[in-house]
Amino acid sequence: MRLRRTPRTASFATGFGGLAELVQQGALAVQDSLGVGVRARQADLDRLRTLDVEAERARTDIVELARDSFVTPFDRGDIHQLVVRLAECLTHMERAVDAGIRHAVEDFPEGTASLLDVVVRLSELTTRALTSLHTADGVADYPQEVRRLAARAEPTHRQMLAEILAGKADPLRAVRTAAVVEELVRVLRAFEQVATVVEGIVVKEA
């Protein structure tokens, strides 16, 4: 194995930024799928699956770069955790749209648009943070902002579930709709995990 003896900071920054941009594109695809019927959502699902494949390729490239470099910008374990958690954001997005299609959920509960607005905002913040991860000042406020947005979305999440499960006309449809909403919430949790890894990196590098 040939080890590189320079940190290759620019290469890592490009890799992280590229992966984050794929996740941001995924967030926009999920948001787009909200306003169309079940059949029309297939195009958004195909788009997400393509992004998922590209994200896996990007994740592999970053991991290989970390493995082959003699010196890395920060801990290799943190690099691995960061790309894994970031890719999980996109995986949960794909599962949410897929579940909506498979369960034939036509009407989403009030609050879904607000929840997706938070997902898109988190993806934007993450892209901005990861492209400047090589400078601690560029990401210092990122973890706190992610947690703030996720916490702000939690009351909306609880209200949505209450309204969904209160519907007695079609209990099976209520359960299926709740499954889609819970997958969207897993996207928020995945972003929080990304922020936690970034926070750890900032603490170690301080």
Secondary structure, 3 states (H helix, E strand, C coil): CCCECCCCHHHHHHHHHHHHHHHHHHHHHHHHHHCCCCCCHHHHHHHHHHHHHHHHHHHHHHHHHHHHECCCCCCHHHHHHHHHHHHHHHHHHHHHHHHHHHCCCCCCCCCHHHHHHHHHHHHHHHHHHHHCCCCHHHHCCHHHHHHHHHHHHHHHHHHHHHHHHHCCCCHHHHHHHHHHHHHHHHHHHHHHHHHHHHHHHHHHHC
